Amino acid sequence: MPHSLTHPERLTITGPQGETYQGGDQEWYRDLWQRRAGCGPTTAAALLSYLSQTRPGLRPMVPAAARTQAGFLRYMEALWPYVTPGARGLDKPESLVLGCRSFALSRGCRLQGQVLEIPAQREARPSLDQCRQFVAQCLDQDCPVAFLNFSHGALKNLDSWHWVPLTAMTEGESVLLCTILDEGEARVIDLALWWETSSLGGALVGLFPDMESDQTDG
């Protein structure tokens, strides 16, 4: 069964020459450290941009010129003081949740966050079905998922120690094919293969508007 955002096109960004990107790219940051460590704030910007464009109650968070590269970069830079990587990057999923909630409050909006940690120890991990349910529930509520992975395992198209937005999932026999946005492009990864082969685990994070902000735009 497929699960997807209702309006994924709202994460399409147009560059100065008319080129298009899917989501942001940490390489757009001007500062070298931000380019090296900025996957968390870049992912947060994608989640908040989408939520603010699809919920009338979150419109105060809408980035100016959200659909242009320059405007989205300004949004990434505005988020940095709230979602700030440390020496090890943004390695705690709770830090992304707290930073996004603080950013929202600074604009008069309220968010809730939910975290599903996936520990390095296989025996301590939530089941693959629990991971599937978490992603499906977020997407079915029209909320993108922030995916943190510390080790990409057998996946060749995913960097380790990295955050990406997850925007769609298709379930199949022994596979969970998920669309992620990374480096300005959409990619498909197998979350089931990652769960099976990642040596360090990671986390799935959902951000949700509170009840009064949860009216969606059609």
Contacts in CASP RR format, 6 or more apart in sequence:
PFRMAT RR
TARGET T0000
AUTHOR 0000-0000-0000
METHOD contacts of the structure
MODEL  1
MPHSLTHPERLTITGPQGETYQGGDQEWYRDLWQRRAGCGPTTAAALLSY
LSQTRPGLRPMVPAAARTQAGFLRYMEALWPYVTPGARGLDKPESLVLGC
RSFALSRGCRLQGQVLEIPAQREARPSLDQCRQFVAQCLDQDCPVAFLNF
SHGALKNLDSWHWVPLTAMTEGESVLLCTILDEGEARVIDLALWWETSSL
GGALVGLFPDMESDQTDG
1 136 0 8 1.000
1 170 0 8 1.000
1 171 0 8 1.000
2 168 0 8 1.000
2 169 0 8 1.000
2 170 0 8 1.000
2 171 0 8 1.000
3 135 0 8 1.000
3 136 0 8 1.000
3 139 0 8 1.000
3 140 0 8 1.000
3 168 0 8 1.000
3 169 0 8 1.000
3 170 0 8 1.000
4 139 0 8 1.000
4 167 0 8 1.000
4 168 0 8 1.000
4 169 0 8 1.000
4 179 0 8 1.000
5 11 0 8 1.000
5 50 0 8 1.000
5 139 0 8 1.000
5 142 0 8 1.000
5 144 0 8 1.000
5 167 0 8 1.000
5 168 0 8 1.000
6 54 0 8 1.000
6 142 0 8 1.000
6 216 0 8 1.000
6 218 0 8 1.000
7 50 0 8 1.000
7 53 0 8 1.000
7 54 0 8 1.000
7 142 0 8 1.000
7 217 0 8 1.000
7 218 0 8 1.000
8 167 0 8 1.000
8 168 0 8 1.000
10 49 0 8 1.000
10 50 0 8 1.000
10 53 0 8 1.000
10 54 0 8 1.000
10 66 0 8 1.000
10 67 0 8 1.000
11 22 0 8 1.000
11 23 0 8 1.000
11 46 0 8 1.000
11 49 0 8 1.000
11 50 0 8 1.000
11 144 0 8 1.000
11 165 0 8 1.000
11 167 0 8 1.000
11 181 0 8 1.000
12 20 0 8 1.000
12 21 0 8 1.000
12 22 0 8 1.000
12 23 0 8 1.000
12 67 0 8 1.000
13 20 0 8 1.000
13 21 0 8 1.000
13 22 0 8 1.000
13 23 0 8 1.000
13 24 0 8 1.000
13 67 0 8 1.000
13 68 0 8 1.000
13 69 0 8 1.000
13 72 0 8 1.000
13 184 0 8 1.000
14 20 0 8 1.000
14 21 0 8 1.000
14 67 0 8 1.000
14 68 0 8 1.000
14 69 0 8 1.000
15 21 0 8 1.000
15 68 0 8 1.000
15 69 0 8 1.000
15 70 0 8 1.000
16 69 0 8 1.000
16 70 0 8 1.000
21 69 0 8 1.000
21 184 0 8 1.000
21 185 0 8 1.000
22 181 0 8 1.000
22 184 0 8 1.000
22 185 0 8 1.000
22 186 0 8 1.000
23 46 0 8 1.000
23 72 0 8 1.000
23 165 0 8 1.000
23 181 0 8 1.000
23 184 0 8 1.000
24 42 0 8 1.000
24 45 0 8 1.000
24 46 0 8 1.000
24 72 0 8 1.000
24 76 0 8 1.000
24 181 0 8 1.000
24 184 0 8 1.000
25 42 0 8 1.000
25 183 0 8 1.000
25 184 0 8 1.000
26 34 0 8 1.000
26 35 0 8 1.000
26 37 0 8 1.000
26 38 0 8 1.000
26 39 0 8 1.000
26 40 0 8 1.000
26 41 0 8 1.000
26 42 0 8 1.000
26 76 0 8 1.000
27 35 0 8 1.000
27 183 0 8 1.000
28 69 0 8 1.000
28 72 0 8 1.000
28 73 0 8 1.000
28 76 0 8 1.000
29 35 0 8 1.000
29 38 0 8 1.000
29 73 0 8 1.000
29 76 0 8 1.000
29 77 0 8 1.000
34 41 0 8 1.000
34 80 0 8 1.000
37 85 0 8 1.000
37 86 0 8 1.000
37 89 0 8 1.000
37 90 0 8 1.000
38 80 0 8 1.000
38 85 0 8 1.000
38 89 0 8 1.000
38 90 0 8 1.000
39 90 0 8 1.000
39 162 0 8 1.000
39 163 0 8 1.000
39 164 0 8 1.000
40 83 0 8 1.000
40 85 0 8 1.000
40 89 0 8 1.000
40 90 0 8 1.000
40 96 0 8 1.000
40 146 0 8 1.000
40 163 0 8 1.000
41 76 0 8 1.000
41 79 0 8 1.000
41 80 0 8 1.000
41 83 0 8 1.000
41 84 0 8 1.000
41 85 0 8 1.000
41 90 0 8 1.000
42 76 0 8 1.000
42 163 0 8 1.000
43 96 0 8 1.000
43 146 0 8 1.000
43 163 0 8 1.000
43 164 0 8 1.000
43 165 0 8 1.000
44 79 0 8 1.000
44 83 0 8 1.000
44 96 0 8 1.000
44 99 0 8 1.000
44 100 0 8 1.000
44 103 0 8 1.000
44 146 0 8 1.000
45 63 0 8 1.000
45 72 0 8 1.000
45 75 0 8 1.000
45 76 0 8 1.000
45 79 0 8 1.000
46 144 0 8 1.000
46 165 0 8 1.000
46 181 0 8 1.000
47 100 0 8 1.000
47 143 0 8 1.000
47 144 0 8 1.000
47 146 0 8 1.000
47 165 0 8 1.000
47 206 0 8 1.000
47 207 0 8 1.000
48 61 0 8 1.000
48 75 0 8 1.000
48 79 0 8 1.000
48 100 0 8 1.000
48 103 0 8 1.000
48 104 0 8 1.000
48 207 0 8 1.000
49 62 0 8 1.000
49 63 0 8 1.000
49 66 0 8 1.000
49 72 0 8 1.000
49 75 0 8 1.000
50 143 0 8 1.000
50 144 0 8 1.000
51 58 0 8 1.000
51 61 0 8 1.000
51 111 0 8 1.000
51 143 0 8 1.000
51 144 0 8 1.000
51 207 0 8 1.000
51 209 0 8 1.000
52 58 0 8 1.000
52 59 0 8 1.000
52 60 0 8 1.000
52 61 0 8 1.000
52 62 0 8 1.000
52 63 0 8 1.000
52 66 0 8 1.000
52 109 0 8 1.000
53 62 0 8 1.000
53 66 0 8 1.000
53 217 0 8 1.000
54 142 0 8 1.000
54 216 0 8 1.000
54 217 0 8 1.000
54 218 0 8 1.000
55 209 0 8 1.000
55 213 0 8 1.000
55 214 0 8 1.000
55 215 0 8 1.000
55 216 0 8 1.000
55 217 0 8 1.000
56 213 0 8 1.000
56 215 0 8 1.000
56 217 0 8 1.000
57 109 0 8 1.000
57 209 0 8 1.000
57 212 0 8 1.000
57 213 0 8 1.000
57 215 0 8 1.000
58 104 0 8 1.000
58 109 0 8 1.000
58 209 0 8 1.000
58 213 0 8 1.000
60 107 0 8 1.000
60 108 0 8 1.000
60 109 0 8 1.000
61 103 0 8 1.000
61 104 0 8 1.000
61 107 0 8 1.000
61 109 0 8 1.000
63 71 0 8 1.000
63 72 0 8 1.000
63 74 0 8 1.000
63 75 0 8 1.000
63 78 0 8 1.000
64 71 0 8 1.000
64 74 0 8 1.000
64 75 0 8 1.000
65 71 0 8 1.000
65 72 0 8 1.000
65 74 0 8 1.000
66 72 0 8 1.000
66 75 0 8 1.000
78 103 0 8 1.000
79 100 0 8 1.000
79 103 0 8 1.000
82 99 0 8 1.000
82 100 0 8 1.000
82 102 0 8 1.000
82 103 0 8 1.000
82 106 0 8 1.000
83 90 0 8 1.000
83 95 0 8 1.000
83 96 0 8 1.000
83 99 0 8 1.000
83 100 0 8 1.000
83 103 0 8 1.000
84 90 0 8 1.000
89 161 0 8 1.000
90 96 0 8 1.000
90 148 0 8 1.000
90 163 0 8 1.000
91 148 0 8 1.000
91 150 0 8 1.000
91 161 0 8 1.000
93 115 0 8 1.000
93 117 0 8 1.000
93 146 0 8 1.000
93 148 0 8 1.000
93 202 0 8 1.000
93 203 0 8 1.000
93 205 0 8 1.000
94 115 0 8 1.000
96 146 0 8 1.000
96 148 0 8 1.000
96 163 0 8 1.000
96 205 0 8 1.000
97 113 0 8 1.000
97 115 0 8 1.000
97 205 0 8 1.000
97 206 0 8 1.000
97 207 0 8 1.000
100 111 0 8 1.000
100 113 0 8 1.000
100 207 0 8 1.000
101 110 0 8 1.000
101 111 0 8 1.000
101 112 0 8 1.000
101 113 0 8 1.000
104 110 0 8 1.000
104 111 0 8 1.000
109 209 0 8 1.000
109 213 0 8 1.000
110 209 0 8 1.000
110 210 0 8 1.000
110 213 0 8 1.000
111 207 0 8 1.000
111 208 0 8 1.000
111 209 0 8 1.000
111 210 0 8 1.000
112 207 0 8 1.000
112 208 0 8 1.000
112 209 0 8 1.000
112 210 0 8 1.000
113 205 0 8 1.000
113 206 0 8 1.000
113 207 0 8 1.000
113 208 0 8 1.000
114 134 0 8 1.000
114 138 0 8 1.000
114 205 0 8 1.000
114 206 0 8 1.000
114 208 0 8 1.000
115 203 0 8 1.000
115 204 0 8 1.000
115 205 0 8 1.000
115 206 0 8 1.000
116 126 0 8 1.000
116 130 0 8 1.000
116 131 0 8 1.000
116 134 0 8 1.000
116 203 0 8 1.000
116 204 0 8 1.000
116 205 0 8 1.000
117 126 0 8 1.000
117 202 0 8 1.000
117 203 0 8 1.000
118 125 0 8 1.000
118 126 0 8 1.000
118 131 0 8 1.000
118 195 0 8 1.000
118 198 0 8 1.000
118 201 0 8 1.000
118 202 0 8 1.000
118 203 0 8 1.000
118 204 0 8 1.000
119 125 0 8 1.000
119 201 0 8 1.000
119 202 0 8 1.000
120 150 0 8 1.000
120 199 0 8 1.000
120 200 0 8 1.000
120 201 0 8 1.000
125 195 0 8 1.000
125 201 0 8 1.000
126 134 0 8 1.000
128 176 0 8 1.000
128 192 0 8 1.000
128 195 0 8 1.000
128 196 0 8 1.000
131 176 0 8 1.000
131 191 0 8 1.000
131 195 0 8 1.000
131 204 0 8 1.000
132 169 0 8 1.000
132 171 0 8 1.000
132 176 0 8 1.000
132 191 0 8 1.000
134 145 0 8 1.000
134 204 0 8 1.000
135 145 0 8 1.000
135 166 0 8 1.000
135 169 0 8 1.000
135 176 0 8 1.000
135 178 0 8 1.000
135 191 0 8 1.000
135 204 0 8 1.000
136 169 0 8 1.000
138 144 0 8 1.000
138 145 0 8 1.000
138 204 0 8 1.000
138 206 0 8 1.000
138 208 0 8 1.000
139 145 0 8 1.000
139 167 0 8 1.000
139 168 0 8 1.000
139 169 0 8 1.000
141 208 0 8 1.000
142 216 0 8 1.000
143 206 0 8 1.000
143 207 0 8 1.000
143 208 0 8 1.000
144 165 0 8 1.000
144 166 0 8 1.000
144 167 0 8 1.000
144 206 0 8 1.000
145 165 0 8 1.000
145 166 0 8 1.000
145 167 0 8 1.000
145 204 0 8 1.000
145 205 0 8 1.000
145 206 0 8 1.000
146 163 0 8 1.000
146 164 0 8 1.000
146 165 0 8 1.000
146 166 0 8 1.000
146 204 0 8 1.000
146 205 0 8 1.000
146 206 0 8 1.000
146 207 0 8 1.000
147 163 0 8 1.000
147 164 0 8 1.000
147 165 0 8 1.000
147 166 0 8 1.000
147 178 0 8 1.000
147 180 0 8 1.000
147 203 0 8 1.000
147 204 0 8 1.000
147 205 0 8 1.000
148 162 0 8 1.000
148 163 0 8 1.000
148 202 0 8 1.000
148 203 0 8 1.000
148 204 0 8 1.000
148 205 0 8 1.000
149 158 0 8 1.000
149 160 0 8 1.000
149 161 0 8 1.000
149 162 0 8 1.000
149 194 0 8 1.000
149 198 0 8 1.000
149 200 0 8 1.000
149 201 0 8 1.000
149 202 0 8 1.000
150 160 0 8 1.000
150 161 0 8 1.000
150 198 0 8 1.000
150 200 0 8 1.000
150 201 0 8 1.000
150 202 0 8 1.000
151 160 0 8 1.000
151 161 0 8 1.000
151 198 0 8 1.000
151 199 0 8 1.000
151 200 0 8 1.000
151 201 0 8 1.000
152 158 0 8 1.000
152 159 0 8 1.000
152 160 0 8 1.000
152 162 0 8 1.000
152 194 0 8 1.000
152 198 0 8 1.000
153 160 0 8 1.000
153 193 0 8 1.000
153 194 0 8 1.000
153 197 0 8 1.000
153 198 0 8 1.000
153 199 0 8 1.000
154 193 0 8 1.000
154 194 0 8 1.000
154 196 0 8 1.000
154 197 0 8 1.000
155 189 0 8 1.000
155 190 0 8 1.000
155 193 0 8 1.000
155 194 0 8 1.000
155 197 0 8 1.000
157 187 0 8 1.000
157 189 0 8 1.000
158 164 0 8 1.000
158 180 0 8 1.000
158 182 0 8 1.000
158 187 0 8 1.000
158 189 0 8 1.000
158 194 0 8 1.000
159 182 0 8 1.000
160 200 0 8 1.000
162 182 0 8 1.000
164 180 0 8 1.000
164 181 0 8 1.000
164 182 0 8 1.000
165 180 0 8 1.000
165 181 0 8 1.000
166 178 0 8 1.000
166 179 0 8 1.000
166 180 0 8 1.000
166 204 0 8 1.000
167 179 0 8 1.000
167 180 0 8 1.000
167 181 0 8 1.000
167 186 0 8 1.000
168 178 0 8 1.000
168 179 0 8 1.000
169 176 0 8 1.000
169 177 0 8 1.000
169 178 0 8 1.000
169 179 0 8 1.000
169 191 0 8 1.000
170 176 0 8 1.000
170 177 0 8 1.000
170 178 0 8 1.000
171 177 0 8 1.000
174 192 0 8 1.000
175 190 0 8 1.000
175 192 0 8 1.000
175 193 0 8 1.000
176 190 0 8 1.000
176 191 0 8 1.000
176 192 0 8 1.000
176 195 0 8 1.000
177 188 0 8 1.000
177 189 0 8 1.000
177 190 0 8 1.000
177 191 0 8 1.000
178 188 0 8 1.000
178 189 0 8 1.000
178 190 0 8 1.000
178 191 0 8 1.000
179 186 0 8 1.000
179 187 0 8 1.000
179 188 0 8 1.000
180 186 0 8 1.000
180 187 0 8 1.000
180 188 0 8 1.000
180 189 0 8 1.000
181 187 0 8 1.000
208 214 0 8 1.000
END
